[in-house]
Amino acid sequence: MTRAYPAALQMALFVTAALIAAPAPAGTAATRSRQPVALAFRRDGSRLYVANARSGTLSVVDPRTSSVVAEHDVGRGLADLAPLAHGPRILAVDRAGDALLLLDVGGSSAHVVARLDVSPDPVRIVIAPDGSACAVASTDSRRLTFIEIKQVDGDVALTTTRALDLPFSPRLMVALGGWTKLVLTDAYGGKTAVVDLETFTTDSVHALPAHNIRGLVLAPDGQTLVLAHQVLRRLARTSFEDVHWGSLLSNHLRVLKVDAVLTARSDADLLRGSRLLDLGNTGNGAGDPAAVAFDHQGGIAVALAGVDEVALGRSPTARLHPVGVGRRPTALAVQPNGSSLYVADTLDDTISIIDLTTGLWRGKIALGPRPDPTLAERGERLFSSARLSHDGWMSCQSCHTDGHTNGLLSDTLGDESYGAPKRVPSLLGVSATGPWAWNGSIERLEDQVRKSVETTMQGKTPSDEQVAALTAYLRSLPPPRPLASLEHNEAASRGRALFEARKCAECHAPPAYTAIGRYDVGLDDAVGNRRFNPPSLLGVGRREPYFHDGRAATLEDVFVKHRHPQDTEWTAEEATDLAGYLRTL
């Protein structure tokens, strides 16, 4: 990517930006970490609403003065915002509270007027054009919740109409054909799905050569979808050469034809007529692309969350130039008059402003005073920074999205050799699953962190302080939520009895459902290794595929097809029951 503006103009506008950058809101603003993750303008452009993930607050920004005019405690941890078509109302997704909130946002005020429980871990909302319905995607529970939005005597009522279970963990959504189809993308891997909003059924599911899909938008022409994602290649190695040239992990925009998305069956080629566009190049890897937005002239903006930049261009296929912003930009909003782009700098608690006429940074708005970061919070910043890697190609977040896994294989030195790519492990609850690495060769989590930075990311040797911070962040990651409940689940109850009778706990002992040491599980890897450290079974229902090389597509395949452990015979019914129990862990 190359910059498109003269150096003299850049310097002049940088000085101007430094003069207009807004201070933190004065006086009564609480000192706390906010972490802005979603932005939404009032339709007349007079207010910008900011959803804060860490504090659960809604910040209200006046774009005319570039200042925060109010901050309201509305939820536990917000994830998304969507204004209603009529009236001063906005819907907010409370991820930490597993709820959808209806907010009245007249003037600079904001208060909750309705609250609706939805499936656990809601992350995104999309509203029908006429404002009569919406859908909420929940990642951990792998579910869509459909909600009716009804006007009742001048008020608004929210009612759940139905829910749809999905074969993967959804995150991003776009409605197509008015309100007839919904396209969803995987929160971790590369799966996509098309849902029929008239029948509430899944039309198709596809697997793209992608992961960490963090941007999805319908182009202004209505004919193409643009995705921002990464590509991890199992045949490449984590050697300096493969990292340097972008052969191991690269960052892209994928442009898909809408008609191909809507008409392709699950066994058809979704990539027909699509284009794969590079975001990074040698020397500037453009790590961790995130949100994507179009301006009123069809120009595109892509948040590069790992390198603290936003890339701008006249179209998805044009050459893009980077603009520096705050730490970890994750959300974008174009001002209704088209003059400026607002950027949520998640880990700086600021909103950056980019002038769309010049393509340069104008300044930033501080959302409020912040406490000094804890050691774990400093580790979080490092975990999501691609600058920790060689040339900024990747961060820890690239493969361990939100601390979880992309489900792909990578040929690292985690097993002390190249030639046998291993499945990327989840880091949720990692503090209780030592020793680390697939062969259990790492006794200290600090040593695993240092080795990953040096040999997987090919970064500079991290300082002791950086290692301590990263380790503190990893130790703060909670165990994953189970995919299912054991309560009133007869099949899972039978599966628990099988788990106990077959002594599965000898290698997967509670409470972490793992064991210290290495075991011969009867499966060779590509270089002849047979002894592996048992992974934790916590959250295993959301961690397909299985085994070190992903050879088992489902939990049922682990037992029926691969007869785990070592030549154990299972009936189909036993495999179903045992898999059902494992999904409750």
Secondary structure as UniProt FT lines:
FT   HELIX           7..20
FT   TURN            27..28
FT   STRAND          36..41
FT   TURN            43..44
FT   STRAND          48..52
FT   TURN            53..55
FT   STRAND          57..62
FT   TURN            63..66
FT   STRAND          67..73
FT   STRAND          78..83
FT   STRAND          89..94
FT   TURN            95..98
FT   STRAND          99..104
FT   TURN            107..108
FT   STRAND          111..117
FT   STRAND          122..127
FT   TURN            129..130
FT   STRAND          133..138
FT   TURN            139..142
FT   STRAND          143..152
FT   TURN            153..154
FT   STRAND          155..165
FT   STRAND          170..176
FT   TURN            177..180
FT   STRAND          181..186
FT   STRAND          191..196
FT   TURN            197..200
FT   STRAND          201..207
FT   STRAND          211..218
FT   TURN            220..221
FT   STRAND          224..232
FT   TURN            234..235
FT   HELIX           240..244
FT   TURN            245..246
FT   STRAND          249..257
FT   HELIX           258..263
FT   TURN            266..267
FT   TURN            270..273
FT   STRAND          275..278
FT   TURN            282..283
FT   STRAND          289..294
FT   TURN            296..297
FT   STRAND          300..304
FT   TURN            305..308
FT   STRAND          309..313
FT   TURN            316..317
FT   STRAND          321..324
FT   STRAND          329..334
FT   TURN            336..337
FT   STRAND          340..345
FT   TURN            346..349
FT   STRAND          350..355
FT   TURN            356..359
FT   STRAND          360..366
FT   HELIX           375..383
FT   HELIX           386..388
FT   HELIX           390..392
FT   HELIX           396..399
FT   HELIX           401..403
FT   STRAND          409..411
FT   HELIX           413..415
FT   STRAND          422..423
FT   TURN            428..429
FT   HELIX           430..432
FT   TURN            438..439
FT   HELIX           445..451
FT   HELIX           452..456
FT   HELIX           464..476
FT   TURN            487..488
FT   HELIX           490..501
FT   TURN            502..503
FT   HELIX           504..506
FT   TURN            510..513
FT   STRAND          519..520
FT   TURN            526..527
FT   STRAND          531..532
FT   TURN            538..539
FT   HELIX           540..542
FT   TURN            548..549
FT   HELIX           555..560
FT   TURN            561..562
FT   TURN            564..567
FT   HELIX           572..582
FT   TURN            583..584
//
